[in-house]
Amino acid sequence: MSTAKPEAAAKAEATLKQMFATRDFNDAGAEKSFLAGKPVDADDATLANYAAAGLVSAEQPKADQPAA
C-alpha cells in the first residue's frame, strides 16, 4: 500500500508550469532536446534556469503569417 497522499501528488503536478522554447536547444545534463516554439515541461527550478538563460518564455509564440 502506498503512503503517498493524493493531495501531495496533485500539489506536485500543480507546481509544474508550461513555458515555450525561444529557440532550439539541448539540455545535456537532462539529456533532453527542445524545439523553438514548442512547450517545455519541467519543474520550477529547471524552468527558472532556462528562463535566466533566455531559453524559454511564458508567452506562447504567435503563429507565422503566410507569405503574401
N, C-alpha and C positions, 0 to 999 in steps of 0.2 A: 504494500500500500504506500502511495506517495504521501510525503508530509507537506508538499508544497500546496499552498492555498490558491484557489482560482483567482482571488483578488491580486495576489502577487504576480501571477502571470499576466493579468490584464494591465497591471501597473507597468510591468517591464515593456509590454508592447506599446503602451501609451508614451513611453519616453523616446520611442523611435520617431524621427522626423523624416519627411521626404524632401530632398533637395535635388537639384538638377546639375549635371556636369556642365561647366562652362566651356570645356574643351575635352578632347580625348586625353586620357591619362591612365597610367598604371600605378597601382599601389603594390610595390614589390614585397613589402612586409606582409600584407594580407593576401598576396598572390591573386589580386583582382584587377580587372580592367574595366574602364568606364568610357562610354562614348558621349561626345558632346550632345547636349540637349536631352539626354536620357535620364530618368530618375536614378538617384544614388541612394540606396537604403543602407543606413549604418547607424550605429549608436551615437549619442550626443557628442562624446569626446572625439570620435573619429570625424564626424561632420564638422566640429569646431576646427580641427586641424586642417581639413580640406578647405574650409571657408577662409581660414587665415592665409592659406597658400593661394587663394583665388581660384580654386578648382571647382567649387560648387556655389550655387546661388539658390535662394529660396524661390526666386521668380521663375516660373515656367517659361521656357523660350517660346517666342512667338513663331507661328508658322511662317515659312518663307512665302512671299508673294510670287505668283507665277510671273515669268518674264513677259513683257509686253511685245 
